[in-house]
Structures are given as structure tokens and as C-alpha cells.
Amino acid sequence: MSTQTAVSAQNIVKTYGAGASAVRALDDVSIAINKGEFFTLLGPSGCGKTTLLRCIAGFETPTEGTILLSGRDITHIPPNERPVNTVFQSYALFPHLTVAQNVGFGLQMLGKPKSEVNATVERVLALVRLEQFAARLPQQLSGGQQQRVALARALAPQPEVLLLDEPLSALDLKLRKEMQSELKRLQTETGITFVFVTHDQEEALTMSDRIGVMSKGKLLQVGTPHDIYERPVNRFVADFIGETNFLDAVIEADGARLGSGDRIALPSQDRSGKATIAVRPEHIRIVGADQPGAFHATVADKTYFGTDTQYQLALSDGTALVARLQSGGGKGYDKGSAVGVSIDAATVQVLDA
């Protein structure tokens, strides 16, 4: 069965200002977001992800390019005429209206009959598990509950696409994790296309069907969380998503030669010469110093994190390497210990130097 496209951004450029002071917030960005998926735009502050979201919402008009919604060109259509709703970091609830009135406000503005408004409000409040709070005012709710009201209000008109601009960043860590699960549940139950903007890698990895990583106005990589984490296309993506060891190496016929002289086996490669090797800390095995095939290192330091222990290793030439092992599952290694390091070729990523 073919996948239908909900949102298509084609060669989007957004420039602010003119002349030498012009800022190119989006630089020829093209992306296709599928119907019914949870898609996340991920990147550091100032990378252009919110600008792209605002172009989809209609709050910004691209300098160049086209925005399509289910194949329809909406590039110059006003926000209120697009079947798209946005949830912002600020909940923007009306303080003088009850929860039910807040949720039903948009439907009333659309001229929906009272019976339909009441039925929809009841349905979406049940969806966000707030039906017992319908008569309360926003100030009588917690931050997490207010965020759910904002979600219910955005879901009530049944938009084709729901845009979420860092909606969890104002919540504390525990609430944020709870709301991550809630958002994914809501997206699955409603089947609405969610486009979520965040700078938080964990949020993106845990909730998304696919992720688009952005930097300096460009879209660098689009893929599943597994693809983005395990097979980053360049150093920026590898460094931004999780923790990574970067090792300078020379690619030769039998693998990668490090500055220490040690060799790492690689997946089949069609390149040679200087390159950067990327290895996640959890993919590094610490073994006995005398194990065949392992290369030598010294434990420079270690940090206990409860479930994991992180080891700072130094190779023979002083190159630093971080390994992360599950705590309590086997032998620990003390600071100053001579150890061996083993790396599975399948876990190694070769990037341009």
C-alpha cells in the first residue's frame, strides 16, 4: 500500500532582512511528512525548525518554495483557512473560561451547533483524561493538566495536521516524560499527523516515527530514530544525537588504522584515506588486556550512573575513548587498570574527516 503525504515542503527558503545583513533561516529545505505519522523536527536553537513549522502553519510565508497539504498548495493561504492547528510552548488558555469552555472555544468560532460542541468537548477531554476537570479554571490546574487542555483545544476541530512547537519544555522532567507518553498515545489513537519541534534528543528518539535533523537552516538527515542514532550521515548528526566517540583514522584495505597504531575492523568500505570513525560508548567492550584482537587502553577514570558505569579510557597515544557498560552485570575496572578494547565492526560508522 502506498504511503500518502500529509505535508510536503518543496525547496523552502526563508530569508529575513536584505543585503549584507540578511539572515537565511531556511536554506532550500525539502521534506515529505506522511499521513498519520509522528514526525519530529530536531535541532539546536536557531537551526530553522520553528521557522519551518511556522511556514507550515501559515504564520510565516516562505521567501521561495511551496508548502503542500495533502497535495494542495497552501503556501499563501491564511492560517485560519488551513486545516492545521498549533500547540505552543505557552498554553495560552483563557483564564476566565473553564476547561470545557477553553476546549470548545474554537468550535464555537467555527459556528458549530451547541450540541456538536458539547459532544466534541466531552470526547476530547476524555481522550486527554481530563473529563472530571471540565468545570475548573486553568489556574486550578497543574502545568501538565494545562498542557493537556491546550492539546484538547487543538484536537477538537479534528485538524489534518497538528503542529507542536516545543510544547513540553516548560514542564519539569517527571511531567515531561509523562507527557511524552501521552502525546504518543494521543497521536496513535487519533491517527492525526503530528509534527513536533524539539531540541531534546530523548524526546525525539522516544516518540517519533521519523526524525528530521536540522542545522543552520538545512535539513541534514531524515530517518527513523534507529537510523538517525545508528547511522548518522555526518559528524554533526552523530554528535548531536547522543554521545559519540570520534576517532581520527586512515582507512586501509584491512580496516581503519588509528593514531595509536591500533586497527579497527570496518563494515565493507569503498573509500580509503583519512576519515573520522564514530563509535557509540555502549558499543565499546572492555575485555582483558591479553585478549587476542583487542587493543590496549588504560582506565583514566570512571563514573557510576546507577544502571550504567561510564569509563574514560586512554589509548596508547593518549587518545580519549568513552565506554559505557551496564553496572552490576560483570567485572568492574578500577582507575589505572590496563584493559583491552574490542569494537564490533557492525557498530562502526565511517564519516568524512
Secondary structure, DSSP 4 states (H G I P E B T S, - for coil): -PPPEEEEEEEEEEEES-GGG-EEEEEEEEEEEETT-EEEEE--TTSSHHHHHHHHHTSS--SEEEEEETTEE-TTS-GGGSSEEEE-SS----TTS-HHHHHHHHHHHTT--HHHHHHHHHHHHHHTT-GGGTTS-GGGS-HHHHHHHHHHHHHTT--SEEEEESTTTTS-HHHHHHHHHHHHHHHHHH--EEEEEES-HHHHHHH-SEEEEEETTEEEEEE-HHHHHHS-SSHHHHHHSS--EEEEEEEETTEEEETTS-EE--S--S--EEEEEEE-GGGEEEE-TT-TT-EEEEEEEEEE-SSEEEEEEEETT--EEEEEEETTSS----TT-EEEEEE-GGG-EEEE-
